[in-house]
Amino acid sequence: MSSFKPSARYFGFRPLHFAALNEELHSSSEPASLLSAETRSNPVRDTSSHTFFWHNEHKLGISTLFLVPLYNAAKDAFMDAYKRYSMLRGSQVKKDEKLDDNSLNSSASLMDIVETQVMKHSRALVLLSCDFGTAWNSRKLIVSKKLVFSVLMDELRLSALVLSCSPKSERAWSHRRWVIKMMAGNCSNLQEIVERESELVKTLAESSKMNYRAWNHRCWLVSYMSDSQVLLELQCSRDWAEVHVADNSCFHYRARLLLQMIENLRRNNKRGGLSGAEFHQVWEEELDWVGMLIRRYVGREALWLHRRFLSLVWLKHLASDDQSISCHYCCRSSEICDISTFVKVELMLFSSCTIIPDNEFGDYQAQATYSAAYIMWLAKQMPMSFGVELQKSPQYEMLKPLISDIGKSCLWDSMAGSW
């Protein structure tokens, strides 16, 4: 099985001929590379790779004008190799049959040749059709026979090349997860690989907005992170979230990191992990930070959803009220563990978000609506504590018309009756 070390790190499809670009590269002093030595030494006409391929500075371009025949050729070559591989696997001798050494060596040699062909043609096929499941699965089948670290790294390189063109390919992301699972048992530098994976997601998230598959992959990585990595990821992803406040994926990732911290505390993980008091401080900083973003970026629902998550964490793990599910690692000395203090903080936020200036922008109305929905959600979670405090507050009267505006009057009536 040959090693795959691509000279290209990025590739894509372009609706044009590359002949002019390649001629320009040949005439310039900059080093350029075509796909093979054969194409460099034997320039041909417009049907050559000069016309349909461009390779320079670790970038590979393929003309869409040639894509259909290229795909058909790659698919036919792969299916032919895969058919021969399947037949060879099915016809292998059974364990109870005995063959001489020469026959065994001949069979193994033939299998190696066919496997190499399957890997070669499947590589071309997934580059041209990133969601061709049979091609990806054939690679898993062959790689899993010999879990060699260098080969697994080749699979990460190949899928990264695919993702450079198709960053939302579920097959490519799934293949990376499979590779990391295979590595997890016998990999001394797994944390380094996980760190690079997280950085890859960050890079692709910049180039492809709302890439839920990439962020889902990053959330999956959290279970493989050390305690220090989890905390570092929470800190490093803050800047990205501040300039992408409408993207709920990043806040979902931050929620996943916080949940991992809680899980580590439950396991009493002392290997450099956070203490209960330190986690409480992290949570409180997150709550203050989200409150700042809510006031700065008006009418962003993703921020209010993250606020709900943080409140739920407080309710289940940090609140000192008897109704909550308090954990032994709660920092009891903090004032915000107190129900009344927490209620006052949230009502102050609600009050500041219900001010609607007399202008044409609808963001302020959306802000007031989201804040009202958040307060009603809190009251539903804590009817005997938050609901009572809410009734006593001056914000109570301004809540009902906001709830009515979004057609939730029945919710108001049912909630008010339970307080």
C-alpha angles and dihedrals in degrees: 000000000000121000118249115220106160118208087205119074096178132034139172147163123260129186096231147076117265099204094101092047092050092048089052091051092049092050093048127078093237115107111253133179133206123200098273144001089251093063091047095052098038111046111191139179132291091294091065128102087262087074101043104028134055123185123176139129093010092306126118122198125191122192114235087216087074098035101099098052090040091052093047091051092047092047094049092048092049096046091049092050093044091050091053090047093051092048092048092050091049093050097047114126118267120248094252093053118091125218130175120256094258092056092048092050091048092051092048092048092051091049091052091053093050092045090053090052092049092050092047097050096039088054091057092043097053089050090055097037110023096189098051095130098190091058093051092045093050089056091051090050094053098039092049091061090068113021096203114169095223091053092049089052088052088057090053090051092050095048090046089055090051091049092052086069101027106030093171097053107134092195092056093048091046090051091054091052090051091051093050090050089053090050097045097082100051108021121112095190099044092128090057091051091049090050091053090047091054090049090050091055090050091052094048092045088060093053098040116041122218092014098171094172092056093048091046088055090051091051089051090054092060093081089061094050125102119237091258091050091052092054092045092051090052090053096043096047093055095081092050092050092051092061095039101047093149093058107091092188094077092049089049087054091051089050089052090053092051091049089052089054089053091049091051090051091051090055089051090236106186098172097114093309128139123277121230092260092049092050090050089054091050090051093048092050089050091051092050092045094052090047089055091050092049091055093043099044106043121209101011110146095194090066093052091049090053089049088056090053092051091049090051090052089052092048095050102035114015111032117105094208116116091235093061128083096248118191127214092245095062116125099236094186094068116101094219090065084073114094097223093049092050091048092051092050092051094045090051089053090049092050093052091050097052094068106109114191119215098258141109097256115109095201093089092053089049089049091053091047094050091047092051091049090049093051092048089050091052091048090052091051093049108024097160096048112022094034093054093047090047092055090054094050126091089235091069095085095051092051099068098059091048091052090047091052091062093047097254099122091125089056090052092050093049093046096045090052092057096053 
